[in-house]
Amino acid sequence: MTSGSGLTDASLMLHVRPRQLLLLARLDAHRHLGRAAEAMNISQPAATKLLQQLEDSLGEKLFERLARGMEPTPYGDILIRYARRVLSDFGSAREEMLALRSGLSGSLRVGSVPGAVPELLAPALVEYHRRHPQVAVSVVVETSDVMQAQLEQGDVDLVLGRLTDSHDEAKYASVPLLGESQVVVVRAAHPVFGQPTVTLAEMANWSWVLQPPGSPQRGRFEAAMREAGIQARLDIIETASPIAITALLENSDMAAVMPASQAGHYARLGVLRTVPVELPVRVPPICLITRQDRALSPAAAQFRRQLLGGA
């Protein structure tokens, strides 16, 4: 292979073609050159040539050819992340262009943890939409680790959530917006409300609906149970979906953990109630998180200003 190390970034970019970046994304998804070529509607020899030219330009091997398919090398992983960002940014630009063509003025893509929705996100979006009805708004609700990965890939403009240990804090701007306690919730007619008292030790024998491993709330809940001396293995169904959690609680005597504001929202609807027990789970505040190295679109920048108390 020839080496591209003697070229400047600008010169090297002239050798990197959009079709090659698209091929990287398809190869990452399919891990097979033939299927990746089919997804791009090109021949396999053409795909092979595109990949070989890219590897020659960069002077690095990007994929290992294996008997069952292809696996990215560490160099390939780096370029795949870049390719995803380029494709995501291009998709965002196309969305904004289509919005302008239809008389709107751009798009806003918000990622949020469930706990930020009732008290923070919903009121802010209602006001934002009232002021800017021409902006196309989309919302994704997931756990902090999933939301931060989407922010990294450029799938959302900003996130209402918490920075996780697996991400480099230096890459992000983070502003605390909402701090609150975590509570245990059950269905409104749960038999626990007929008992004079309930303890954490007794609740260890209950069935639970908890967020998946890796989410901040799940890790802190399990740590709190251990600190309380409760070593029992919990009976758990795992889901990050608020509607799945709510439906499971409505149809069983299971329990879940959620922020107090979210619990209050369901209590006002008469669906869930908070169990009167102190839960020793302390979580960091929900923050407004954006990328340091990526400028916000005008629509996203305006929403950020509104969340921070600006006009």
KELOFI-143705 format. One record per atom (N, C-alpha, C): x, z, y. Coordinates in steps of 0.05 Angstrom, whole numbers, plus 5000, padded with zeros to 4 digits. Each point is the difference from the previous one (the first is absolute). Layout:
N
(pt (X Z Y))
...
END
This chain:
311
(pt (5017 5000 4976))
(pt (4983 5000 5024))
(pt (5017 5000 5025))
(pt (4992 4986 5020))
(pt (5013 5002 5026))
(pt (4990 5024 5014))
(pt (5016 5012 5017))
(pt (4993 5025 5013))
(pt (4990 4994 5028))
(pt (4977 5014 5008))
(pt (4990 4998 5027))
(pt (5010 5021 5018))
(pt (5020 5017 4991))
(pt (5008 5023 5016))
(pt (5015 4992 5026))
(pt (5010 4975 5001))
(pt (5014 4992 5024))
(pt (4982 4990 5022))
(pt (4974 4998 4994))
(pt (4981 4990 5020))
(pt (4987 5023 5015))
(pt (4992 4994 5024))
(pt (4984 5020 5015))
(pt (4972 5000 4989))
(pt (4985 5022 5006))
(pt (4972 5002 4991))
(pt (4984 4976 5009))
(pt (5003 4992 5025))
(pt (4985 4977 5011))
(pt (5007 4974 4984))
(pt (5026 4996 4994))
(pt (5008 4976 4986))
(pt (4989 5000 4971))
(pt (5001 5024 4988))
(pt (4991 5002 4972))
(pt (4970 4996 4998))
(pt (4985 5009 5020))
(pt (4971 4997 5000))
(pt (4992 4970 4999))
(pt (5018 4983 5011))
(pt (4993 4971 5000))
(pt (5000 4989 4971))
(pt (5014 5015 4982))
(pt (5001 4991 4972))
(pt (4978 5013 4983))
(pt (4984 5019 5011))
(pt (4979 5013 4985))
(pt (4974 4987 5008))
(pt (4986 4989 4980))
(pt (4975 4985 5005))
(pt (4976 5017 4993))
(pt (4978 4996 5015))
(pt (4975 5015 4993))
(pt (4992 4998 4971))
(pt (5003 4976 4989))
(pt (4992 4996 4972))
(pt (5016 5018 4981))
(pt (5025 5005 5007))
(pt (5017 5017 4984))
(pt (4990 5029 5002))
(pt (4992 5009 5023))
(pt (4990 5027 5003))
(pt (4973 5003 4985))
(pt (4984 4980 5001))
(pt (4975 5000 4985))
(pt (5005 5001 4970))
(pt (5021 4985 4991))
(pt (5007 5001 4972))
(pt (5009 5028 4992))
(pt (5016 5013 5017))
(pt (5008 5028 4993))
(pt (4976 5018 4996))
(pt (4981 4998 5018))
(pt (4976 5017 4997))
(pt (4985 4993 4974))
(pt (4998 4975 4994))
(pt (4985 4992 4975))
(pt (5016 5009 4975))
(pt (5027 4997 5001))
(pt (5016 5009 4978))
(pt (4998 5030 4996))
(pt (4999 5015 5021))
(pt (4997 5029 4998))
(pt (4973 5007 4987))
(pt (4979 4984 5007))
(pt (4973 5006 4989))
(pt (4998 4992 4970))
(pt (5012 4977 4993))
(pt (4997 4989 4973))
(pt (5023 5005 4981))
(pt (5024 5004 5011))
(pt (5025 5004 4985))
(pt (5004 4978 4979))
(pt (4991 4976 5007))
(pt (5003 4977 4983))
(pt (5001 4975 5017))
(pt (5021 4984 4997))
(pt (5003 4977 5019))
(pt (4978 4980 4997))
(pt (4991 4995 4976))
(pt (4979 4980 4996))
(pt (4974 5008 5013))
(pt (4993 5026 4996))
(pt (4975 5009 5012))
(pt (5002 5001 5030))
(pt (5024 5008 5010))
(pt (5003 5000 5029))
(pt (4998 4972 5012))
(pt (5012 4980 4986))
(pt (4998 4973 5009))
(pt (4971 4990 5000))
(pt (4985 5008 4979))
(pt (4972 4992 4998))
(pt (4984 5012 5023))
(pt (5006 5025 5007))
(pt (4985 5013 5022))
(pt (5006 4987 5026))
(pt (5023 4987 5003))
(pt (5007 4985 5024))
(pt (4992 4971 4999))
(pt (4990 4992 4977))
(pt (4992 4972 4996))
(pt (5023 4981 5002))
(pt (5023 5008 4989))
(pt (5024 4983 4998))
(pt (5010 5000 4971))
(pt (5018 4982 4994))
(pt (5011 4998 4973))
(pt (5020 5022 4995))
(pt (5005 5007 4975))
(pt (5020 5020 4994))
(pt (5028 4991 5008))
(pt (5008 4975 4996))
(pt (5026 4991 5009))
(pt (5003 5003 5031))
(pt (4979 4995 5015))
(pt (5001 5003 5029))
(pt (5004 5029 5007))
(pt (4986 5018 4985))
(pt (5004 5029 5006))
(pt (5028 5009 4993))
(pt (5010 4990 4978))
(pt (5028 5006 4993))
(pt (5020 4992 5022))
(pt (4995 4976 5010))
(pt (5018 4990 5021))
(pt (4998 5017 5026))
(pt (4975 5008 5007))
(pt (4997 5016 5024))
(pt (5015 5027 4997))
(pt (4997 5012 4977))
(pt (5014 5026 4995))
(pt (5030 4996 5000))
(pt (5010 4980 4987))
(pt (5028 4995 4998))
(pt (5012 4995 5028))
(pt (4986 4985 5016))
(pt (5009 4995 5028))
(pt (5001 5025 5016))
(pt (4981 5017 4997))
(pt (4999 5026 5015))
(pt (5023 5018 4991))
(pt (5005 5001 4974))
(pt (5022 5017 4989))
(pt (5027 4989 5010))
(pt (5003 4974 5000))
(pt (5024 4987 5010))
(pt (5005 5006 5030))
(pt (4978 4999 5015))
(pt (5002 5005 5029))
(pt (5009 5029 5006))
(pt (4989 5018 4985))
(pt (5005 5029 5004))
(pt (5025 5009 4986))
(pt (5009 4985 4980))
(pt (5023 5008 4985))
(pt (4995 5023 4982))
(pt (4975 5005 4991))
(pt (4993 5022 4983))
(pt (4980 4990 4979))
(pt (5002 5013 4976))
(pt (4980 4994 4980))
(pt (4976 5018 5005))
(pt (4976 4988 5001))
(pt (4976 5014 5008))
(pt (4983 5008 4976))
(pt (5002 4985 4978))
(pt (4984 5006 4976))
(pt (5016 4997 4975))
(pt (4995 5017 4981))
(pt (5012 4998 4973))
(pt (4981 4984 4983))
(pt (5010 4980 4986))
(pt (4983 4985 4982))
(pt (5001 5014 4973))
(pt (4977 5010 4991))
(pt (4997 5014 4974))
(pt (4984 4984 4981))
(pt (4999 5009 4975))
(pt (4985 4985 4979))
(pt (4970 5001 5006))
(pt (4991 5022 5011))
(pt (4971 5003 5005))
(pt (4992 4993 5029))
(pt (5019 4992 5016))
(pt (4993 4994 5027))
(pt (5023 5004 5019))
(pt (4995 5011 5023))
(pt (5021 5003 5021))
(pt (4996 5027 5013))
(pt (5023 5013 5006))
(pt (5000 5026 5014))
(pt (5018 4997 5025))
(pt (4991 5011 5022))
(pt (5016 4999 5025))
(pt (5025 5017 4997))
(pt (5022 4991 5011))
(pt (5024 5016 5003))
(pt (4996 5019 5024))
(pt (5018 5019 5005))
(pt (4998 5016 5024))
(pt (5000 4983 5025))
(pt (5015 4978 5001))
(pt (4999 4982 5023))
(pt (4972 4986 5002))
(pt (4990 4994 4977))
(pt (4973 4987 4999))
(pt (4979 5019 5011))
(pt (5002 5026 4992))
(pt (4980 5020 5010))
(pt (5000 5001 5030))
(pt (5024 4999 5012))
(pt (5002 5001 5030))
(pt (4986 4976 5012))
(pt (5006 4976 4989))
(pt (4989 4976 5012))
(pt (4970 4998 4995))
(pt (4991 5010 4977))
(pt (4971 5000 4995))
(pt (4985 5017 5021))
(pt (5011 5023 5007))
(pt (4987 5016 5021))
(pt (4999 4985 5026))
(pt (5022 4986 5007))
(pt (5000 4984 5024))
(pt (4979 4977 4998))
(pt (4998 4987 4977))
(pt (4981 4978 4997))
(pt (4972 5010 5003))
(pt (4994 5023 4989))
(pt (4973 5012 5003))
(pt (4993 5005 5029))
(pt (5020 5011 5015))
(pt (4994 5006 5028))
(pt (4995 4974 5016))
(pt (5016 4980 4994))
(pt (4997 4974 5014))
(pt (4972 4989 4994))
(pt (4992 5000 4975))
(pt (4974 4989 4992))
(pt (4977 5016 5012))
(pt (5004 5027 5000))
(pt (4979 5017 5012))
(pt (4998 4996 5030))
(pt (5023 4998 5014))
(pt (4999 4995 5029))
(pt (4988 4973 5006))
(pt (5006 4980 4983))
(pt (4988 4973 5005))
(pt (4970 5001 4996))
(pt (4991 5015 4979))
(pt (4971 5003 4996))
(pt (4987 5014 5023))
(pt (5013 5020 5012))
(pt (4989 5014 5023))
(pt (4998 4981 5024))
(pt (5021 4984 5004))
(pt (4999 4980 5022))
(pt (4977 4980 4996))
(pt (4996 4991 4976))
(pt (4978 4981 4994))
(pt (4974 5013 5006))
(pt (4997 5026 4992))
(pt (4975 5014 5005))
(pt (4994 5002 5030))
(pt (5021 5006 5016))
(pt (4996 5002 5028))
(pt (4993 4972 5013))
(pt (5013 4979 4989))
(pt (4994 4973 5010))
(pt (4971 4993 4994))
(pt (4991 5006 4976))
(pt (4972 4995 4992))
(pt (4981 5016 5017))
(pt (5008 5025 5006))
(pt (4983 5017 5016))
(pt (4997 4989 5028))
(pt (5022 4990 5012))
(pt (4999 4988 5026))
(pt (4983 4975 5000))
(pt (5002 4985 4979))
(pt (4984 4975 4998))
(pt (4970 5007 5000))
(pt (4993 5022 4987))
(pt (4972 5007 4998))
(pt (4990 5018 5023))
(pt (5016 5002 5021))
(pt (4992 5015 5023))
(pt (5007 5030 5000))
(pt (5014 5009 4979))
(pt (5008 5028 4999))
(pt (5028 5002 5012))
(pt (5011 5024 4999))
(pt (5027 5003 5012))
(pt (5018 5016 4981))
(pt (5004 4990 4976))
(pt (5019 5012 4983))
(pt (4987 5018 4978))
(pt (5017 5014 4985))
(pt (4991 5016 4978))
(pt (5014 5027 5001))
(pt (4988 5020 4988))
(pt (5011 5027 4997))
(pt (4997 5008 4971))
(pt (5023 5007 4987))
(pt (5000 5008 4972))
(pt (5009 5029 4999))
(pt (4983 5018 4992))
(pt (5006 5029 5000))
(pt (5000 5010 4972))
(pt (5021 5015 4993))
(pt (5002 5015 4975))
(pt (4995 5029 5006))
(pt (4985 5014 4982))
(pt (4994 5028 5005))
(pt (4998 5015 4974))
(pt (5008 5026 5001))
(pt (4994 5018 4978))
(pt (4971 5009 5003))
(pt (4986 5007 4978))
(pt (4972 5008 5002))
(pt (4995 5022 5020))
(pt (5018 5020 5002))
(pt (4996 5023 5017))
(pt (4999 4993 5029))
(pt (5010 4977 5008))
(pt (5000 4992 5028))
(pt (4975 4986 5009))
(pt (4983 4992 4980))
(pt (4978 4983 5007))
(pt (4978 5014 5016))
(pt (4989 5023 4991))
(pt (4976 5010 5014))
(pt (5006 5009 5029))
(pt (5021 5015 5004))
(pt (5005 5012 5026))
(pt (5017 4983 5018))
(pt (5017 4983 4989))
(pt (5019 4986 5017))
(pt (4995 4970 5001))
(pt (5000 4987 4977))
(pt (4998 4971 4999))
(pt (4972 4990 5008))
(pt (4979 5010 4988))
(pt (4973 4990 5005))
(pt (4992 5001 5029))
(pt (5003 5024 5013))
(pt (4993 5000 5029))
(pt (5017 4981 5017))
(pt (5026 4998 4993))
(pt (5017 4982 5016))
(pt (4992 4971 4996))
(pt (4994 4992 4976))
(pt (4992 4972 4995))
(pt (4974 4993 5012))
(pt (4981 5019 5000))
(pt (4974 4994 5013))
(pt (5004 4995 5030))
(pt (5016 5016 5013))
(pt (5006 4997 5028))
(pt (5016 4974 5005))
(pt (5019 4995 4983))
(pt (5017 4976 5003))
(pt (4982 4975 4997))
(pt (4983 5000 4980))
(pt (4983 4976 4996))
(pt (4980 4997 5023))
(pt (4991 5022 5012))
(pt (4982 4998 5023))
(pt (5015 4987 5024))
(pt (5025 5007 5003))
(pt (5016 4989 5023))
(pt (5010 4972 4994))
(pt (5006 4994 4975))
(pt (5013 4975 4993))
(pt (4986 4987 4976))
(pt (4975 4992 5004))
(pt (4984 4988 4977))
(pt (5012 4974 4990))
(pt (5017 4988 5016))
(pt (5011 4974 4992))
(pt (5023 5003 4980))
(pt (5010 5024 4995))
(pt (5022 5004 4982))
(pt (4990 5003 4971))
(pt (5012 4985 4982))
(pt (4993 5003 4971))
(pt (5015 5024 4988))
(pt (4985 5019 4991))
(pt (5012 5025 4990))
(pt (4997 5002 4970))
(pt (5021 5008 4986))
(pt (4999 5006 4971))
(pt (5013 5027 4995))
(pt (4989 5014 4981))
(pt (5009 5028 4994))
(pt (5005 5002 4970))
(pt (5023 5011 4993))
(pt (5007 5006 4972))
(pt (5004 5030 4998))
(pt (4986 5013 4981))
(pt (5002 5029 4997))
(pt (5014 5005 4973))
(pt (5023 5014 5001))
(pt (5015 5006 4976))
(pt (5017 5025 5004))
(pt (5016 5008 4981))
(pt (5018 5023 5003))
(pt (5023 4992 5018))
(pt (5015 5021 5010))
(pt (5021 4995 5019))
(pt (5022 4983 4988))
(pt (5007 5004 4975))
(pt (5022 4984 4988))
(pt (4992 4971 4998))
(pt (4975 4994 4993))
(pt (4991 4972 4998))
(pt (4999 4988 5028))
(pt (4989 5015 5020))
(pt (4998 4990 5027))
(pt (5027 4994 5012))
(pt (5020 5017 4995))
(pt (5026 4995 5011))
(pt (5013 4976 4988))
(pt (4995 4995 4974))
(pt (5011 4976 4988))
(pt (4987 4975 5012))
(pt (4974 5002 5006))
(pt (4987 4977 5013))
(pt (5011 4995 5028))
(pt (5006 5022 5014))
(pt (5012 4997 5027))
(pt (5027 4988 4998))
(pt (5016 5007 4980))
(pt (5026 4989 4995))
(pt (4999 4970 4995))
(pt (4979 4991 4986))
(pt (4997 4972 4993))
(pt (4987 4984 5021))
(pt (4989 5014 5021))
(pt (4987 4986 5022))
(pt (4971 4993 4994))
(pt (4988 5014 4980))
(pt (4972 4995 4994))
(pt (4981 5014 5019))
(pt (5009 5021 5014))
(pt (4985 5013 5020))
(pt (5017 5003 5025))
(pt (4986 5003 5023))
(pt (5015 5002 5026))
(pt (5010 5028 5005))
(pt (4983 5019 4993))
(pt (5007 5028 5004))
(pt (4985 5017 4979))
(pt (5010 5025 4997))
(pt (4989 5018 4980))
(pt (4993 5027 5011))
(pt (4978 5011 4992))
(pt (4993 5028 5005))
(pt (5005 5014 4973))
(pt (5022 5014 4999))
(pt (5007 5013 4975))
(pt (5024 5018 5004))
(pt (5015 5004 4978))
(pt (5024 5018 5001))
(pt (5024 4985 4989))
(pt (5023 5004 5013))
(pt (5025 4988 4990))
(pt (5006 5013 4973))
(pt (5008 4984 4980))
(pt (5006 5011 4974))
(pt (5031 5001 4996))
(pt (5008 5016 4981))
(pt (5029 5005 4996))
(pt (5014 4975 4991))
(pt (4986 4980 4989))
(pt (5013 4976 4989))
(pt (5006 4979 5021))
(pt (4992 5005 5026))
(pt (5005 4980 5020))
(pt (5019 5011 5022))
(pt (5015 4982 5012))
(pt (5019 5007 5020))
(pt (4986 5005 5027))
(pt (5000 5025 5009))
(pt (4986 5007 5024))
(pt (5011 4986 5024))
(pt (5025 4992 5000))
(pt (5012 4986 5023))
(pt (4987 4973 5005))
(pt (4986 4989 4980))
(pt (4988 4974 5004))
(pt (4973 5001 5014))
(pt (4990 5025 5004))
(pt (4972 5002 5009))
(pt (4998 5017 5025))
(pt (4980 4994 5016))
(pt (4992 5018 5022))
(pt (4976 5015 4991))
(pt (5001 5026 5003))
(pt (4979 5018 4989))
(pt (4991 5020 5020))
(pt (4974 5000 5006))
(pt (4989 5019 5020))
(pt (4978 5016 4986))
(pt (5003 5027 4999))
(pt (4980 5017 4987))
(pt (4973 4999 5016))
(pt (4978 4997 4985))
(pt (4974 4999 5013))
(pt (4980 5020 4990))
(pt (5001 5007 4974))
(pt (4980 5017 4989))
(pt (5012 5018 4978))
(pt (4998 5026 5005))
(pt (5009 5020 4981))
(pt (4976 5017 4991))
(pt (4997 5003 4974))
(pt (4977 5016 4990))
(pt (5006 5010 4972))
(pt (4984 5019 4991))
(pt (5003 5012 4974))
(pt (4987 4983 4978))
(pt (5008 5005 4976))
(pt (4988 4988 4976))
(pt (4981 5019 4987))
(pt (4978 4990 4990))
(pt (4980 5017 4988))
(pt (4991 4989 4973))
(pt (4988 5017 4983))
(pt (4988 4991 4975))
(pt (4971 4994 5004))
(pt (4992 4977 4989))
(pt (4972 4992 5003))
(pt (4987 4994 4973))
(pt (4974 5005 4998))
(pt (4984 4994 4976))
(pt (4973 4990 5009))
(pt (4983 4992 4981))
(pt (4973 4991 5007))
(pt (4984 5023 5012))
(pt (4981 4993 5016))
(pt (4985 5020 5015))
(pt (4986 5021 4983))
(pt (4991 4991 4975))
(pt (4986 5018 4982))
(pt (5018 5011 4978))
(pt (5025 5002 5005))
(pt (5019 5009 4980))
(pt (4994 5030 4993))
(pt (5002 5007 4974))
(pt (4994 5028 4992))
(pt (5019 5021 5012))
(pt (5023 4992 5011))
(pt (5018 5019 5011))
(pt (4988 5016 5023))
(pt (4980 4987 5014))
(pt (4988 5013 5023))
(pt (4981 5022 4992))
(pt (4995 5003 4974))
(pt (4984 5023 4990))
(pt (5018 5024 4992))
(pt (5026 4997 5002))
(pt (5019 5021 4993))
(pt (5007 5016 5025))
(pt (5005 5026 4997))
(pt (5008 5016 5023))
(pt (5027 4992 5011))
(pt (5019 4994 4983))
(pt (5026 4992 5009))
(pt (5012 4979 4980))
(pt (5021 4987 5009))
(pt (5014 4981 4982))
(pt (5029 5002 5008))
(pt (5018 4997 4980))
(pt (5029 5001 5005))
(pt (5013 4974 4991))
(pt (5025 4996 5011))
(pt (5015 4976 4991))
(pt (5005 5000 4970))
(pt (5005 5024 4989))
(pt (5005 5002 4971))
(pt (4976 4990 4984))
(pt (4976 5007 5009))
(pt (4976 4991 4987))
(pt (4996 4970 5003))
(pt (5007 4990 5024))
(pt (4997 4972 5005))
(pt (5020 4982 4984))
(pt (5021 5012 4990))
(pt (5019 4985 4984))
(pt (4987 4990 4974))
(pt (4978 5012 4992))
(pt (4986 4992 4976))
(pt (4979 4978 5006))
(pt (4996 4993 5025))
(pt (4981 4980 5007))
(pt (5012 4972 4995))
(pt (4983 4980 5001))
(pt (5009 4972 5000))
(pt (5003 4991 5029))
(pt (5020 4984 5005))
(pt (5007 4992 5028))
(pt (5001 4970 5003))
(pt (4994 4991 5025))
(pt (5005 4973 5008))
(pt (5022 5001 5021))
(pt (5023 4990 4994))
(pt (5023 5002 5018))
(pt (5012 4973 5005))
(pt (5014 4998 5023))
(pt (5014 4975 5006))
(pt (5023 4996 4980))
(pt (5009 4975 4997))
(pt (5021 4993 4980))
(pt (5026 5014 5006))
(pt (5017 5004 4980))
(pt (5027 5010 5004))
(pt (5015 4983 5021))
(pt (5016 5013 5016))
(pt (5015 4986 5021))
(pt (4987 5003 5027))
(pt (4974 5007 5001))
(pt (4986 5004 5025))
(pt (5008 5028 5010))
(pt (5003 5004 5027))
(pt (5008 5026 5010))
(pt (4980 5022 4993))
(pt (4974 4994 5001))
(pt (4981 5021 4995))
(pt (5002 5010 4971))
(pt (5003 4982 4981))
(pt (5002 5007 4972))
(pt (5024 5018 4994))
(pt (5023 4992 5011))
(pt (5025 5015 4996))
(pt (4998 5028 5011))
(pt (4988 5003 5024))
(pt (4999 5026 5013))
(pt (4979 5018 4986))
(pt (4978 4988 4990))
(pt (4980 5015 4985))
(pt (5012 5012 4975))
(pt (5014 4983 4985))
(pt (5012 5010 4975))
(pt (5021 5021 5005))
(pt (5016 4996 5022))
(pt (5020 5020 5007))
(pt (4987 5027 5008))
(pt (4978 4999 5014))
(pt (4986 5024 5008))
(pt (4989 5015 4976))
(pt (4990 4985 4981))
(pt (4990 5013 4975))
(pt (5023 5014 4985))
(pt (5023 4987 4999))
(pt (5023 5013 4987))
(pt (5009 5025 5015))
(pt (5001 4998 5027))
(pt (5008 5023 5016))
(pt (4981 5023 4997))
(pt (4975 4994 4994))
(pt (4980 5021 4995))
(pt (5001 5011 4972))
(pt (5020 4991 4984))
(pt (5003 5010 4973))
(pt (4982 4987 4979))
(pt (4987 4978 5007))
(pt (4982 4986 4982))
(pt (5015 4978 4986))
(pt (5004 5003 4974))
(pt (5016 4981 4985))
(pt (4983 4983 4982))
(pt (4974 5004 5000))
(pt (4982 4986 4982))
(pt (5000 4970 5007))
(pt (4999 4984 4979))
(pt (4998 4971 5004))
(pt (4972 4992 5009))
(pt (4998 4988 5022))
(pt (4974 4993 5012))
(pt (4987 4976 4986))
(pt (4974 5001 4999))
(pt (4984 4977 4990))
(pt (4994 4982 5024))
(pt (5012 4976 5000))
(pt (5000 4984 5025))
(pt (4991 4972 4995))
(pt (4983 4989 5018))
(pt (4996 4972 5003))
(pt (5013 4992 5026))
(pt (5016 4979 4999))
(pt (5016 4991 5023))
(pt (4987 4976 5014))
(pt (4997 5003 5026))
(pt (4990 4977 5016))
(pt (5006 5006 5030))
(pt (5005 4979 5015))
(pt (5004 5003 5029))
(pt (4975 4990 5015))
(pt (4980 4991 4985))
(pt (4976 4988 5013))
(pt (4981 5022 5009))
(pt (4994 5002 5026))
(pt (4981 5020 5009))
(pt (4973 4997 4987))
(pt (4990 4975 4997))
(pt (4974 4997 4988))
(pt (4999 5007 4971))
(pt (5023 4995 4985))
(pt (5001 5009 4972))
(pt (5001 5030 4998))
(pt (5016 5013 5018))
(pt (5001 5029 5000))
(pt (4972 5012 5005))
(pt (4987 4990 5020))
(pt (4973 5010 5007))
(pt (4980 4996 4978))
(pt (5000 4976 4988))
(pt (4981 4995 4978))
(pt (5005 5018 4976))
(pt (5026 5004 4993))
(pt (5007 5017 4977))
(pt (4991 5029 5005))
(pt (5004 5009 5025))
(pt (4991 5028 5006))
(pt (4970 5002 5000))
(pt (4986 4980 5010))
(pt (4970 5001 5000))
(pt (4989 5002 4972))
(pt (5014 4988 4981))
(pt (4989 4998 4973))
(pt (5012 5019 4980))
(pt (5014 5021 5010))
(pt (5013 5018 4981))
(pt (5005 5027 5014))
(pt (5013 5018 4986))
(pt (5008 5025 5012))
(pt (5030 5000 5006))
(pt (5011 4976 5003))
(pt (5028 4997 5007))
(pt (5006 5009 5029))
(pt (5025 5005 5006))
(pt (5008 5007 5027))
(pt (5021 4981 5010))
(pt (5003 4999 5027))
(pt (5021 4983 5012))
(pt (5011 5015 5024))
(pt (5023 4989 5009))
(pt (5013 5011 5024))
(pt (4999 4979 5022))
(pt (4992 5008 5024))
(pt (5000 4981 5022))
(pt (5003 5015 5027))
(pt (5007 4986 5021))
(pt (5003 5012 5026))
(pt (4973 5012 5009))
(pt (5001 5021 5016))
(pt (4976 5014 5009))
(pt (4981 4982 5015))
(pt (5011 4982 5017))
(pt (4982 4982 5015))
(pt (4985 4981 4982))
(pt (5013 4990 4979))
(pt (4987 4982 4981))
(pt (4979 5016 4985))
(pt (5006 5024 4992))
(pt (4981 5017 4986))
(pt (4976 5006 5018))
(pt (5005 5004 5026))
(pt (4978 5005 5018))
(pt (4982 4976 5003))
(pt (5011 4976 4999))
(pt (4985 4975 5001))
(pt (4980 4999 4977))
(pt (5010 5005 4976))
(pt (4982 4999 4976))
(pt (4980 5023 5000))
(pt (5008 5023 5011))
(pt (4982 5023 5002))
(pt (4976 4993 5018))
(pt (5006 4986 5022))
(pt (4978 4993 5019))
(pt (4981 4980 4987))
(pt (5009 4984 4981))
(pt (4983 4982 4985))
(pt (4985 5014 4977))
(pt (5007 5025 4995))
(pt (4987 5015 4979))
(pt (5009 4993 4972))
(pt (5024 4987 4998))
(pt (5010 4991 4975))
(pt (5019 5020 4987))
(pt (5019 5011 5015))
(pt (5020 5018 4989))
(pt (5000 5026 5016))
(pt (5011 5021 4988))
(pt (5004 5026 5014))
(pt (5028 5010 4995))
(pt (5010 5015 5019))
(pt (5027 5012 4997))
(pt (4998 5026 4984))
(pt (5017 5003 4981))
(pt (5001 5025 4984))
(pt (5014 5022 5016))
(pt (4988 5023 5002))
(pt (5012 5022 5017))
(pt (5024 5013 4986))
(pt (5022 4985 4999))
(pt (5025 5011 4990))
(pt (5022 4989 5017))
(pt (5020 5017 5005))
(pt (5023 4991 5016))
(pt (5018 4983 4983))
(pt (5006 4977 5009))
(pt (5017 4981 4985))
(pt (5027 5000 5013))
(pt (5021 5010 4987))
(pt (5027 5002 5013))
(pt (5014 4973 5000))
(pt (4988 4980 5011))
(pt (5012 4973 5002))
(pt (5004 4994 5029))
(pt (5025 4995 5007))
(pt (5006 4994 5028))
(pt (5012 4972 5001))
(pt (4987 4982 5015))
(pt (5010 4973 5001))
(pt (5007 4994 5029))
(pt (5019 4982 5005))
(pt (5007 4992 5027))
(pt (4977 4987 5014))
(pt (5000 4999 5027))
(pt (4978 4987 5014))
(pt (4999 4971 4995))
(pt (4976 4989 5003))
(pt (4997 4971 4999))
(pt (5012 4988 5025))
(pt (5016 4979 4996))
(pt (5014 4987 5023))
(pt (4992 4971 5004))
(pt (5004 4991 5024))
(pt (4998 4971 5005))
(pt (5028 4989 4995))
(pt (5002 4982 4980))
(pt (5026 4990 4991))
(pt (5001 4970 5005))
(pt (5022 4991 5013))
(pt (5005 4972 5005))
(pt (5029 4994 4993))
(pt (5006 4974 4996))
(pt (5028 4991 4995))
(pt (5016 4999 5026))
(pt (5025 5010 4999))
(pt (5017 4999 5023))
(pt (5010 4972 5005))
(pt (5002 4984 4979))
(pt (5013 4973 5003))
(pt (4979 4977 5002))
(pt (4975 5007 5004))
(pt (4980 4979 5001))
(pt (4981 5005 5023))
(pt (4998 4981 5019))
(pt (4982 5003 5023))
(pt (4971 4998 4991))
(pt (4983 5017 5012))
(pt (4972 4999 4994))
(pt (4987 4976 5014))
(pt (4979 4989 4987))
(pt (4984 4980 5013))
(pt (4985 5013 5024))
(pt (4991 4984 5019))
(pt (4985 5011 5022))
(pt (4976 5017 4991))
(pt (4986 4991 4980))
(pt (4977 5016 4990))
(pt (5008 5026 4988))
(pt (5022 5000 4985))
(pt (5009 5025 4988))
(pt (5013 5019 5020))
(pt (5014 4988 5020))
(pt (5012 5017 5021))
(pt (4978 5014 5016))
(pt (4978 4986 5005))
(pt (4978 5013 5015))
(pt (4987 5022 4984))
(pt (4997 4997 4974))
(pt (4989 5021 4983))
(pt (5019 5024 4999))
(pt (5026 4995 4999))
(pt (5019 5022 5001))
(pt (4997 5016 5026))
(pt (4998 4985 5023))
(pt (4998 5014 5025))
(pt (4974 5017 5001))
(pt (4979 4990 4988))
(pt (4975 5015 5000))
(pt (5003 5026 4983))
(pt (5012 4997 4977))
(pt (5004 5024 4983))
(pt (5017 5021 5014))
(pt (5019 4991 5016))
(pt (5018 5019 5013))
(pt (4989 5010 5027))
(pt (4975 4992 5005))
(pt (4987 5011 5024))
(pt (5002 4982 5024))
(pt (5010 4975 4996))
(pt (5001 4981 5023))
(pt (4974 4986 5004))
(pt (5000 4981 5018))
(pt (4976 4985 5006))
(pt (4992 4981 4977))
END
